[in-house]
């Protein structure tokens, strides 16, 4: 997590508005993570790529750099059709996603 990015958001918007914006982004990230998982369960790689791109953009905006990177890796593996890599990156995306959401939620709750 890029603490500077979170601090920038708080400085730009104020604490209350920043918590609201970050909270909405967290909800959207959680939804997109579930959507990636469901798309891959259906073997719908195109939808998985679309949801991974959404995760990457949202994560980058709120300072979740590791999550953004893993989402980009998942999209690349899905586009290449590299199924062993896709399975490994999917598991990593879920781990990093859950850890990142918890970390930023805890950070903004303490702010």
Phi and psi restraints in degrees (range 20) as a CNS / XPLOR table:
assign (resid 1 and name C) (resid 2 and name N)
       (resid 2 and name CA) (resid 2 and name C) 1.0 -89.5 20.0 2
assign (resid 2 and name N) (resid 2 and name CA)
       (resid 2 and name C) (resid 3 and name N) 1.0 96.8 20.0 2
assign (resid 2 and name C) (resid 3 and name N)
       (resid 3 and name CA) (resid 3 and name C) 1.0 -61.6 20.0 2
assign (resid 3 and name N) (resid 3 and name CA)
       (resid 3 and name C) (resid 4 and name N) 1.0 -30.2 20.0 2
assign (resid 3 and name C) (resid 4 and name N)
       (resid 4 and name CA) (resid 4 and name C) 1.0 -63.6 20.0 2
assign (resid 4 and name N) (resid 4 and name CA)
       (resid 4 and name C) (resid 5 and name N) 1.0 -39.1 20.0 2
assign (resid 4 and name C) (resid 5 and name N)
       (resid 5 and name CA) (resid 5 and name C) 1.0 -65.2 20.0 2
assign (resid 5 and name N) (resid 5 and name CA)
       (resid 5 and name C) (resid 6 and name N) 1.0 -42.2 20.0 2
assign (resid 5 and name C) (resid 6 and name N)
       (resid 6 and name CA) (resid 6 and name C) 1.0 -62.0 20.0 2
assign (resid 6 and name N) (resid 6 and name CA)
       (resid 6 and name C) (resid 7 and name N) 1.0 -43.5 20.0 2
assign (resid 6 and name C) (resid 7 and name N)
       (resid 7 and name CA) (resid 7 and name C) 1.0 -62.7 20.0 2
assign (resid 7 and name N) (resid 7 and name CA)
       (resid 7 and name C) (resid 8 and name N) 1.0 -38.2 20.0 2
assign (resid 7 and name C) (resid 8 and name N)
       (resid 8 and name CA) (resid 8 and name C) 1.0 -62.7 20.0 2
assign (resid 8 and name N) (resid 8 and name CA)
       (resid 8 and name C) (resid 9 and name N) 1.0 -42.9 20.0 2
assign (resid 8 and name C) (resid 9 and name N)
       (resid 9 and name CA) (resid 9 and name C) 1.0 -62.1 20.0 2
assign (resid 9 and name N) (resid 9 and name CA)
       (resid 9 and name C) (resid 10 and name N) 1.0 -44.4 20.0 2
assign (resid 9 and name C) (resid 10 and name N)
       (resid 10 and name CA) (resid 10 and name C) 1.0 -64.0 20.0 2
assign (resid 10 and name N) (resid 10 and name CA)
       (resid 10 and name C) (resid 11 and name N) 1.0 -42.5 20.0 2
assign (resid 10 and name C) (resid 11 and name N)
       (resid 11 and name CA) (resid 11 and name C) 1.0 -64.6 20.0 2
assign (resid 11 and name N) (resid 11 and name CA)
       (resid 11 and name C) (resid 12 and name N) 1.0 -38.9 20.0 2
assign (resid 11 and name C) (resid 12 and name N)
       (resid 12 and name CA) (resid 12 and name C) 1.0 -72.3 20.0 2
assign (resid 12 and name N) (resid 12 and name CA)
       (resid 12 and name C) (resid 13 and name N) 1.0 -40.1 20.0 2
assign (resid 12 and name C) (resid 13 and name N)
       (resid 13 and name CA) (resid 13 and name C) 1.0 -106.2 20.0 2
assign (resid 13 and name N) (resid 13 and name CA)
       (resid 13 and name C) (resid 14 and name N) 1.0 -16.8 20.0 2
assign (resid 13 and name C) (resid 14 and name N)
       (resid 14 and name CA) (resid 14 and name C) 1.0 89.2 20.0 2
assign (resid 14 and name N) (resid 14 and name CA)
       (resid 14 and name C) (resid 15 and name N) 1.0 157.9 20.0 2
assign (resid 14 and name C) (resid 15 and name N)
       (resid 15 and name CA) (resid 15 and name C) 1.0 -61.6 20.0 2
assign (resid 15 and name N) (resid 15 and name CA)
       (resid 15 and name C) (resid 16 and name N) 1.0 -46.7 20.0 2
assign (resid 15 and name C) (resid 16 and name N)
       (resid 16 and name CA) (resid 16 and name C) 1.0 -65.5 20.0 2
assign (resid 16 and name N) (resid 16 and name CA)
       (resid 16 and name C) (resid 17 and name N) 1.0 -49.0 20.0 2
assign (resid 16 and name C) (resid 17 and name N)
       (resid 17 and name CA) (resid 17 and name C) 1.0 -64.8 20.0 2
assign (resid 17 and name N) (resid 17 and name CA)
       (resid 17 and name C) (resid 18 and name N) 1.0 -38.8 20.0 2
assign (resid 17 and name C) (resid 18 and name N)
       (resid 18 and name CA) (resid 18 and name C) 1.0 -63.2 20.0 2
assign (resid 18 and name N) (resid 18 and name CA)
       (resid 18 and name C) (resid 19 and name N) 1.0 -43.3 20.0 2
assign (resid 18 and name C) (resid 19 and name N)
       (resid 19 and name CA) (resid 19 and name C) 1.0 -62.0 20.0 2
assign (resid 19 and name N) (resid 19 and name CA)
       (resid 19 and name C) (resid 20 and name N) 1.0 -37.8 20.0 2
assign (resid 19 and name C) (resid 20 and name N)
       (resid 20 and name CA) (resid 20 and name C) 1.0 -65.7 20.0 2
assign (resid 20 and name N) (resid 20 and name CA)
       (resid 20 and name C) (resid 21 and name N) 1.0 -48.6 20.0 2
assign (resid 20 and name C) (resid 21 and name N)
       (resid 21 and name CA) (resid 21 and name C) 1.0 -62.5 20.0 2
assign (resid 21 and name N) (resid 21 and name CA)
       (resid 21 and name C) (resid 22 and name N) 1.0 -45.6 20.0 2
assign (resid 21 and name C) (resid 22 and name N)
       (resid 22 and name CA) (resid 22 and name C) 1.0 -66.8 20.0 2
assign (resid 22 and name N) (resid 22 and name CA)
       (resid 22 and name C) (resid 23 and name N) 1.0 -38.8 20.0 2
assign (resid 22 and name C) (resid 23 and name N)
       (resid 23 and name CA) (resid 23 and name C) 1.0 -60.1 20.0 2
assign (resid 23 and name N) (resid 23 and name CA)
       (resid 23 and name C) (resid 24 and name N) 1.0 -43.0 20.0 2
assign (resid 23 and name C) (resid 24 and name N)
       (resid 24 and name CA) (resid 24 and name C) 1.0 -63.2 20.0 2
assign (resid 24 and name N) (resid 24 and name CA)
       (resid 24 and name C) (resid 25 and name N) 1.0 -42.4 20.0 2
assign (resid 24 and name C) (resid 25 and name N)
       (resid 25 and name CA) (resid 25 and name C) 1.0 -62.8 20.0 2
assign (resid 25 and name N) (resid 25 and name CA)
       (resid 25 and name C) (resid 26 and name N) 1.0 -39.6 20.0 2
assign (resid 25 and name C) (resid 26 and name N)
       (resid 26 and name CA) (resid 26 and name C) 1.0 -63.5 20.0 2
assign (resid 26 and name N) (resid 26 and name CA)
       (resid 26 and name C) (resid 27 and name N) 1.0 -41.1 20.0 2
assign (resid 26 and name C) (resid 27 and name N)
       (resid 27 and name CA) (resid 27 and name C) 1.0 -62.6 20.0 2
assign (resid 27 and name N) (resid 27 and name CA)
       (resid 27 and name C) (resid 28 and name N) 1.0 -43.7 20.0 2
assign (resid 27 and name C) (resid 28 and name N)
       (resid 28 and name CA) (resid 28 and name C) 1.0 -65.0 20.0 2
assign (resid 28 and name N) (resid 28 and name CA)
       (resid 28 and name C) (resid 29 and name N) 1.0 -38.8 20.0 2
assign (resid 28 and name C) (resid 29 and name N)
       (resid 29 and name CA) (resid 29 and name C) 1.0 -63.9 20.0 2
assign (resid 29 and name N) (resid 29 and name CA)
       (resid 29 and name C) (resid 30 and name N) 1.0 -44.5 20.0 2
assign (resid 29 and name C) (resid 30 and name N)
       (resid 30 and name CA) (resid 30 and name C) 1.0 -61.0 20.0 2
assign (resid 30 and name N) (resid 30 and name CA)
       (resid 30 and name C) (resid 31 and name N) 1.0 -42.2 20.0 2
assign (resid 30 and name C) (resid 31 and name N)
       (resid 31 and name CA) (resid 31 and name C) 1.0 -63.6 20.0 2
assign (resid 31 and name N) (resid 31 and name CA)
       (resid 31 and name C) (resid 32 and name N) 1.0 -43.6 20.0 2
assign (resid 31 and name C) (resid 32 and name N)
       (resid 32 and name CA) (resid 32 and name C) 1.0 -67.4 20.0 2
assign (resid 32 and name N) (resid 32 and name CA)
       (resid 32 and name C) (resid 33 and name N) 1.0 -37.3 20.0 2
assign (resid 32 and name C) (resid 33 and name N)
       (resid 33 and name CA) (resid 33 and name C) 1.0 -61.1 20.0 2
assign (resid 33 and name N) (resid 33 and name CA)
       (resid 33 and name C) (resid 34 and name N) 1.0 -44.4 20.0 2
assign (resid 33 and name C) (resid 34 and name N)
       (resid 34 and name CA) (resid 34 and name C) 1.0 -64.3 20.0 2
assign (resid 34 and name N) (resid 34 and name CA)
       (resid 34 and name C) (resid 35 and name N) 1.0 -37.7 20.0 2
assign (resid 34 and name C) (resid 35 and name N)
       (resid 35 and name CA) (resid 35 and name C) 1.0 -67.3 20.0 2
assign (resid 35 and name N) (resid 35 and name CA)
       (resid 35 and name C) (resid 36 and name N) 1.0 -38.1 20.0 2
assign (resid 35 and name C) (resid 36 and name N)
       (resid 36 and name CA) (resid 36 and name C) 1.0 -61.4 20.0 2
assign (resid 36 and name N) (resid 36 and name CA)
       (resid 36 and name C) (resid 37 and name N) 1.0 -47.9 20.0 2
assign (resid 36 and name C) (resid 37 and name N)
       (resid 37 and name CA) (resid 37 and name C) 1.0 -58.7 20.0 2
assign (resid 37 and name N) (resid 37 and name CA)
       (resid 37 and name C) (resid 38 and name N) 1.0 -45.2 20.0 2
assign (resid 37 and name C) (resid 38 and name N)
       (resid 38 and name CA) (resid 38 and name C) 1.0 -66.2 20.0 2
assign (resid 38 and name N) (resid 38 and name CA)
       (resid 38 and name C) (resid 39 and name N) 1.0 -40.6 20.0 2
assign (resid 38 and name C) (resid 39 and name N)
       (resid 39 and name CA) (resid 39 and name C) 1.0 -61.9 20.0 2
assign (resid 39 and name N) (resid 39 and name CA)
       (resid 39 and name C) (resid 40 and name N) 1.0 -41.6 20.0 2
assign (resid 39 and name C) (resid 40 and name N)
       (resid 40 and name CA) (resid 40 and name C) 1.0 -69.6 20.0 2
assign (resid 40 and name N) (resid 40 and name CA)
       (resid 40 and name C) (resid 41 and name N) 1.0 -33.0 20.0 2
assign (resid 40 and name C) (resid 41 and name N)
       (resid 41 and name CA) (resid 41 and name C) 1.0 -60.5 20.0 2
assign (resid 41 and name N) (resid 41 and name CA)
       (resid 41 and name C) (resid 42 and name N) 1.0 -34.9 20.0 2
assign (resid 41 and name C) (resid 42 and name N)
       (resid 42 and name CA) (resid 42 and name C) 1.0 -86.9 20.0 2
assign (resid 42 and name N) (resid 42 and name CA)
       (resid 42 and name C) (resid 43 and name N) 1.0 0.1 20.0 2
assign (resid 42 and name C) (resid 43 and name N)
       (resid 43 and name CA) (resid 43 and name C) 1.0 61.1 20.0 2
assign (resid 43 and name N) (resid 43 and name CA)
       (resid 43 and name C) (resid 44 and name N) 1.0 31.0 20.0 2
assign (resid 43 and name C) (resid 44 and name N)
       (resid 44 and name CA) (resid 44 and name C) 1.0 -96.7 20.0 2
assign (resid 44 and name N) (resid 44 and name CA)
       (resid 44 and name C) (resid 45 and name N) 1.0 83.0 20.0 2
assign (resid 44 and name C) (resid 45 and name N)
       (resid 45 and name CA) (resid 45 and name C) 1.0 -65.3 20.0 2
assign (resid 45 and name N) (resid 45 and name CA)
       (resid 45 and name C) (resid 46 and name N) 1.0 -33.2 20.0 2
assign (resid 45 and name C) (resid 46 and name N)
       (resid 46 and name CA) (resid 46 and name C) 1.0 -62.6 20.0 2
assign (resid 46 and name N) (resid 46 and name CA)
       (resid 46 and name C) (resid 47 and name N) 1.0 -44.3 20.0 2
assign (resid 46 and name C) (resid 47 and name N)
       (resid 47 and name CA) (resid 47 and name C) 1.0 -68.1 20.0 2
assign (resid 47 and name N) (resid 47 and name CA)
       (resid 47 and name C) (resid 48 and name N) 1.0 -36.7 20.0 2
assign (resid 47 and name C) (resid 48 and name N)
       (resid 48 and name CA) (resid 48 and name C) 1.0 -61.4 20.0 2
assign (resid 48 and name N) (resid 48 and name CA)
       (resid 48 and name C) (resid 49 and name N) 1.0 -41.7 20.0 2
assign (resid 48 and name C) (resid 49 and name N)
       (resid 49 and name CA) (resid 49 and name C) 1.0 -63.2 20.0 2
assign (resid 49 and name N) (resid 49 and name CA)
       (resid 49 and name C) (resid 50 and name N) 1.0 -45.0 20.0 2
assign (resid 49 and name C) (resid 50 and name N)
       (resid 50 and name CA) (resid 50 and name C) 1.0 -61.0 20.0 2
assign (resid 50 and name N) (resid 50 and name CA)
       (resid 50 and name C) (resid 51 and name N) 1.0 -43.8 20.0 2
assign (resid 50 and name C) (resid 51 and name N)
       (resid 51 and name CA) (resid 51 and name C) 1.0 -69.9 20.0 2
assign (resid 51 and name N) (resid 51 and name CA)
       (resid 51 and name C) (resid 52 and name N) 1.0 -35.9 20.0 2
assign (resid 51 and name C) (resid 52 and name N)
       (resid 52 and name CA) (resid 52 and name C) 1.0 -64.6 20.0 2
assign (resid 52 and name N) (resid 52 and name CA)
       (resid 52 and name C) (resid 53 and name N) 1.0 -38.8 20.0 2
assign (resid 52 and name C) (resid 53 and name N)
       (resid 53 and name CA) (resid 53 and name C) 1.0 -64.5 20.0 2
assign (resid 53 and name N) (resid 53 and name CA)
       (resid 53 and name C) (resid 54 and name N) 1.0 -39.2 20.0 2
assign (resid 53 and name C) (resid 54 and name N)
       (resid 54 and name CA) (resid 54 and name C) 1.0 -63.6 20.0 2
assign (resid 54 and name N) (resid 54 and name CA)
       (resid 54 and name C) (resid 55 and name N) 1.0 -44.0 20.0 2
assign (resid 54 and name C) (resid 55 and name N)
       (resid 55 and name CA) (resid 55 and name C) 1.0 -59.4 20.0 2
assign (resid 55 and name N) (resid 55 and name CA)
       (resid 55 and name C) (resid 56 and name N) 1.0 -46.1 20.0 2
assign (resid 55 and name C) (resid 56 and name N)
       (resid 56 and name CA) (resid 56 and name C) 1.0 -59.3 20.0 2
assign (resid 56 and name N) (resid 56 and name CA)
       (resid 56 and name C) (resid 57 and name N) 1.0 -46.1 20.0 2
assign (resid 56 and name C) (resid 57 and name N)
       (resid 57 and name CA) (resid 57 and name C) 1.0 -63.0 20.0 2
assign (resid 57 and name N) (resid 57 and name CA)
       (resid 57 and name C) (resid 58 and name N) 1.0 -48.7 20.0 2
assign (resid 57 and name C) (resid 58 and name N)
       (resid 58 and name CA) (resid 58 and name C) 1.0 -63.5 20.0 2
assign (resid 58 and name N) (resid 58 and name CA)
       (resid 58 and name C) (resid 59 and name N) 1.0 -45.1 20.0 2
assign (resid 58 and name C) (resid 59 and name N)
       (resid 59 and name CA) (resid 59 and name C) 1.0 -62.3 20.0 2
assign (resid 59 and name N) (resid 59 and name CA)
       (resid 59 and name C) (resid 60 and name N) 1.0 -43.1 20.0 2
assign (resid 59 and name C) (resid 60 and name N)
       (resid 60 and name CA) (resid 60 and name C) 1.0 -60.4 20.0 2
assign (resid 60 and name N) (resid 60 and name CA)
       (resid 60 and name C) (resid 61 and name N) 1.0 -42.9 20.0 2
assign (resid 60 and name C) (resid 61 and name N)
       (resid 61 and name CA) (resid 61 and name C) 1.0 -62.9 20.0 2
assign (resid 61 and name N) (resid 61 and name CA)
       (resid 61 and name C) (resid 62 and name N) 1.0 -31.7 20.0 2
assign (resid 61 and name C) (resid 62 and name N)
       (resid 62 and name CA) (resid 62 and name C) 1.0 -107.5 20.0 2
assign (resid 62 and name N) (resid 62 and name CA)
       (resid 62 and name C) (resid 63 and name N) 1.0 12.4 20.0 2
assign (resid 62 and name C) (resid 63 and name N)
       (resid 63 and name CA) (resid 63 and name C) 1.0 88.1 20.0 2
assign (resid 63 and name N) (resid 63 and name CA)
       (resid 63 and name C) (resid 64 and name N) 1.0 18.3 20.0 2
assign (resid 63 and name C) (resid 64 and name N)
       (resid 64 and name CA) (resid 64 and name C) 1.0 -96.0 20.0 2
assign (resid 64 and name N) (resid 64 and name CA)
       (resid 64 and name C) (resid 65 and name N) 1.0 75.8 20.0 2
assign (resid 64 and name C) (resid 65 and name N)
       (resid 65 and name CA) (resid 65 and name C) 1.0 -68.3 20.0 2
assign (resid 65 and name N) (resid 65 and name CA)
       (resid 65 and name C) (resid 66 and name N) 1.0 -39.5 20.0 2
assign (resid 65 and name C) (resid 66 and name N)
       (resid 66 and name CA) (resid 66 and name C) 1.0 -63.4 20.0 2
assign (resid 66 and name N) (resid 66 and name CA)
       (resid 66 and name C) (resid 67 and name N) 1.0 -43.5 20.0 2
assign (resid 66 and name C) (resid 67 and name N)
       (resid 67 and name CA) (resid 67 and name C) 1.0 -62.7 20.0 2
assign (resid 67 and name N) (resid 67 and name CA)
       (resid 67 and name C) (resid 68 and name N) 1.0 -42.1 20.0 2
assign (resid 67 and name C) (resid 68 and name N)
       (resid 68 and name CA) (resid 68 and name C) 1.0 -60.2 20.0 2
assign (resid 68 and name N) (resid 68 and name CA)
       (resid 68 and name C) (resid 69 and name N) 1.0 -43.6 20.0 2
assign (resid 68 and name C) (resid 69 and name N)
       (resid 69 and name CA) (resid 69 and name C) 1.0 -65.1 20.0 2
assign (resid 69 and name N) (resid 69 and name CA)
       (resid 69 and name C) (resid 70 and name N) 1.0 -43.2 20.0 2
assign (resid 69 and name C) (resid 70 and name N)
       (resid 70 and name CA) (resid 70 and name C) 1.0 -65.7 20.0 2
assign (resid 70 and name N) (resid 70 and name CA)
       (resid 70 and name C) (resid 71 and name N) 1.0 -38.7 20.0 2
assign (resid 70 and name C) (resid 71 and name N)
       (resid 71 and name CA) (resid 71 and name C) 1.0 -62.7 20.0 2
assign (resid 71 and name N) (resid 71 and name CA)
       (resid 71 and name C) (resid 72 and name N) 1.0 -40.4 20.0 2
assign (resid 71 and name C) (resid 72 and name N)
       (resid 72 and name CA) (resid 72 and name C) 1.0 -65.1 20.0 2
assign (resid 72 and name N) (resid 72 and name CA)
       (resid 72 and name C) (resid 73 and name N) 1.0 -39.7 20.0 2
assign (resid 72 and name C) (resid 73 and name N)
       (resid 73 and name CA) (resid 73 and name C) 1.0 -62.0 20.0 2
assign (resid 73 and name N) (resid 73 and name CA)
       (resid 73 and name C) (resid 74 and name N) 1.0 -41.0 20.0 2
assign (resid 73 and name C) (resid 74 and name N)
       (resid 74 and name CA) (resid 74 and name C) 1.0 -63.3 20.0 2
assign (resid 74 and name N) (resid 74 and name CA)
       (resid 74 and name C) (resid 75 and name N) 1.0 -44.7 20.0 2
assign (resid 74 and name C) (resid 75 and name N)
       (resid 75 and name CA) (resid 75 and name C) 1.0 -60.0 20.0 2
assign (resid 75 and name N) (resid 75 and name CA)
       (resid 75 and name C) (resid 76 and name N) 1.0 -41.6 20.0 2
assign (resid 75 and name C) (resid 76 and name N)
       (resid 76 and name CA) (resid 76 and name C) 1.0 -64.2 20.0 2
assign (resid 76 and name N) (resid 76 and name CA)
       (resid 76 and name C) (resid 77 and name N) 1.0 -45.2 20.0 2
assign (resid 76 and name C) (resid 77 and name N)
       (resid 77 and name CA) (resid 77 and name C) 1.0 -64.0 20.0 2
assign (resid 77 and name N) (resid 77 and name CA)
       (resid 77 and name C) (resid 78 and name N) 1.0 -39.8 20.0 2
assign (resid 77 and name C) (resid 78 and name N)
       (resid 78 and name CA) (resid 78 and name C) 1.0 -65.0 20.0 2
assign (resid 78 and name N) (resid 78 and name CA)
       (resid 78 and name C) (resid 79 and name N) 1.0 -42.2 20.0 2
assign (resid 78 and name C) (resid 79 and name N)
       (resid 79 and name CA) (resid 79 and name C) 1.0 -64.9 20.0 2
assign (resid 79 and name N) (resid 79 and name CA)
       (resid 79 and name C) (resid 80 and name N) 1.0 -35.2 20.0 2
assign (resid 79 and name C) (resid 80 and name N)
       (resid 80 and name CA) (resid 80 and name C) 1.0 -77.8 20.0 2
assign (resid 80 and name N) (resid 80 and name CA)
       (resid 80 and name C) (resid 81 and name N) 1.0 -17.9 20.0 2
assign (resid 80 and name C) (resid 81 and name N)
       (resid 81 and name CA) (resid 81 and name C) 1.0 74.8 20.0 2
assign (resid 81 and name N) (resid 81 and name CA)
       (resid 81 and name C) (resid 82 and name N) 1.0 24.2 20.0 2
assign (resid 81 and name C) (resid 82 and name N)
       (resid 82 and name CA) (resid 82 and name C) 1.0 -83.7 20.0 2
assign (resid 82 and name N) (resid 82 and name CA)
       (resid 82 and name C) (resid 83 and name N) 1.0 88.3 20.0 2
assign (resid 82 and name C) (resid 83 and name N)
       (resid 83 and name CA) (resid 83 and name C) 1.0 -65.4 20.0 2
assign (resid 83 and name N) (resid 83 and name CA)
       (resid 83 and name C) (resid 84 and name N) 1.0 -41.3 20.0 2
assign (resid 83 and name C) (resid 84 and name N)
       (resid 84 and name CA) (resid 84 and name C) 1.0 -61.9 20.0 2
assign (resid 84 and name N) (resid 84 and name CA)
       (resid 84 and name C) (resid 85 and name N) 1.0 -43.5 20.0 2
assign (resid 84 and name C) (resid 85 and name N)
       (resid 85 and name CA) (resid 85 and name C) 1.0 -65.4 20.0 2
assign (resid 85 and name N) (resid 85 and name CA)
       (resid 85 and name C) (resid 86 and name N) 1.0 -40.3 20.0 2
assign (resid 85 and name C) (resid 86 and name N)
       (resid 86 and name CA) (resid 86 and name C) 1.0 -60.4 20.0 2
assign (resid 86 and name N) (resid 86 and name CA)
       (resid 86 and name C) (resid 87 and name N) 1.0 -42.1 20.0 2
assign (resid 86 and name C) (resid 87 and name N)
       (resid 87 and name CA) (resid 87 and name C) 1.0 -63.5 20.0 2
assign (resid 87 and name N) (resid 87 and name CA)
       (resid 87 and name C) (resid 88 and name N) 1.0 -43.5 20.0 2
assign (resid 87 and name C) (resid 88 and name N)
       (resid 88 and name CA) (resid 88 and name C) 1.0 -67.4 20.0 2
assign (resid 88 and name N) (resid 88 and name CA)
       (resid 88 and name C) (resid 89 and name N) 1.0 -42.6 20.0 2
assign (resid 88 and name C) (resid 89 and name N)
       (resid 89 and name CA) (resid 89 and name C) 1.0 -69.9 20.0 2
assign (resid 89 and name N) (resid 89 and name CA)
       (resid 89 and name C) (resid 90 and name N) 1.0 -34.1 20.0 2
assign (resid 89 and name C) (resid 90 and name N)
       (resid 90 and name CA) (resid 90 and name C) 1.0 -58.8 20.0 2
assign (resid 90 and name N) (resid 90 and name CA)
       (resid 90 and name C) (resid 91 and name N) 1.0 -47.3 20.0 2
assign (resid 90 and name C) (resid 91 and name N)
       (resid 91 and name CA) (resid 91 and name C) 1.0 -62.3 20.0 2
assign (resid 91 and name N) (resid 91 and name CA)
       (resid 91 and name C) (resid 92 and name N) 1.0 -41.5 20.0 2
assign (resid 91 and name C) (resid 92 and name N)
       (resid 92 and name CA) (resid 92 and name C) 1.0 -66.2 20.0 2
assign (resid 92 and name N) (resid 92 and name CA)
       (resid 92 and name C) (resid 93 and name N) 1.0 -39.5 20.0 2
assign (resid 92 and name C) (resid 93 and name N)
       (resid 93 and name CA) (resid 93 and name C) 1.0 -59.7 20.0 2
assign (resid 93 and name N) (resid 93 and name CA)
       (resid 93 and name C) (resid 94 and name N) 1.0 -42.6 20.0 2
assign (resid 93 and name C) (resid 94 and name N)
       (resid 94 and name CA) (resid 94 and name C) 1.0 -66.5 20.0 2
assign (resid 94 and name N) (resid 94 and name CA)
       (resid 94 and name C) (resid 95 and name N) 1.0 -42.2 20.0 2
assign (resid 94 and name C) (resid 95 and name N)
       (resid 95 and name CA) (resid 95 and name C) 1.0 -64.2 20.0 2
assign (resid 95 and name N) (resid 95 and name CA)
       (resid 95 and name C) (resid 96 and name N) 1.0 -51.0 20.0 2
assign (resid 95 and name C) (resid 96 and name N)
       (resid 96 and name CA) (resid 96 and name C) 1.0 -65.9 20.0 2
assign (resid 96 and name N) (resid 96 and name CA)
       (resid 96 and name C) (resid 97 and name N) 1.0 -38.9 20.0 2
assign (resid 96 and name C) (resid 97 and name N)
       (resid 97 and name CA) (resid 97 and name C) 1.0 -60.9 20.0 2
assign (resid 97 and name N) (resid 97 and name CA)
       (resid 97 and name C) (resid 98 and name N) 1.0 -49.3 20.0 2
assign (resid 97 and name C) (resid 98 and name N)
       (resid 98 and name CA) (resid 98 and name C) 1.0 -63.9 20.0 2
assign (resid 98 and name N) (resid 98 and name CA)
       (resid 98 and name C) (resid 99 and name N) 1.0 -42.9 20.0 2
assign (resid 98 and name C) (resid 99 and name N)
       (resid 99 and name CA) (resid 99 and name C) 1.0 -64.6 20.0 2
assign (resid 99 and name N) (resid 99 and name CA)
       (resid 99 and name C) (resid 100 and name N) 1.0 -42.1 20.0 2
assign (resid 99 and name C) (resid 100 and name N)
       (resid 100 and name CA) (resid 100 and name C) 1.0 -66.5 20.0 2
assign (resid 100 and name N) (resid 100 and name CA)
       (resid 100 and name C) (resid 101 and name N) 1.0 -44.3 20.0 2
assign (resid 100 and name C) (resid 101 and name N)
       (resid 101 and name CA) (resid 101 and name C) 1.0 -61.7 20.0 2
assign (resid 101 and name N) (resid 101 and name CA)
       (resid 101 and name C) (resid 102 and name N) 1.0 -41.4 20.0 2
assign (resid 101 and name C) (resid 102 and name N)
       (resid 102 and name CA) (resid 102 and name C) 1.0 -65.9 20.0 2
assign (resid 102 and name N) (resid 102 and name CA)
       (resid 102 and name C) (resid 103 and name N) 1.0 -44.0 20.0 2
assign (resid 102 and name C) (resid 103 and name N)
       (resid 103 and name CA) (resid 103 and name C) 1.0 -63.3 20.0 2
assign (resid 103 and name N) (resid 103 and name CA)
       (resid 103 and name C) (resid 104 and name N) 1.0 -46.2 20.0 2
assign (resid 103 and name C) (resid 104 and name N)
       (resid 104 and name CA) (resid 104 and name C) 1.0 -73.2 20.0 2
assign (resid 104 and name N) (resid 104 and name CA)
       (resid 104 and name C) (resid 105 and name N) 1.0 -34.3 20.0 2
assign (resid 104 and name C) (resid 105 and name N)
       (resid 105 and name CA) (resid 105 and name C) 1.0 -62.7 20.0 2
assign (resid 105 and name N) (resid 105 and name CA)
       (resid 105 and name C) (resid 106 and name N) 1.0 -45.2 20.0 2
assign (resid 105 and name C) (resid 106 and name N)
       (resid 106 and name CA) (resid 106 and name C) 1.0 -62.1 20.0 2
assign (resid 106 and name N) (resid 106 and name CA)
       (resid 106 and name C) (resid 107 and name N) 1.0 -40.2 20.0 2
assign (resid 106 and name C) (resid 107 and name N)
       (resid 107 and name CA) (resid 107 and name C) 1.0 -64.8 20.0 2
assign (resid 107 and name N) (resid 107 and name CA)
       (resid 107 and name C) (resid 108 and name N) 1.0 -45.6 20.0 2
assign (resid 107 and name C) (resid 108 and name N)
       (resid 108 and name CA) (resid 108 and name C) 1.0 -74.2 20.0 2
assign (resid 108 and name N) (resid 108 and name CA)
       (resid 108 and name C) (resid 109 and name N) 1.0 -28.7 20.0 2
assign (resid 108 and name C) (resid 109 and name N)
       (resid 109 and name CA) (resid 109 and name C) 1.0 -68.7 20.0 2
assign (resid 109 and name N) (resid 109 and name CA)
       (resid 109 and name C) (resid 110 and name N) 1.0 -30.5 20.0 2
assign (resid 109 and name C) (resid 110 and name N)
       (resid 110 and name CA) (resid 110 and name C) 1.0 -82.0 20.0 2
assign (resid 110 and name N) (resid 110 and name CA)
       (resid 110 and name C) (resid 111 and name N) 1.0 -18.1 20.0 2
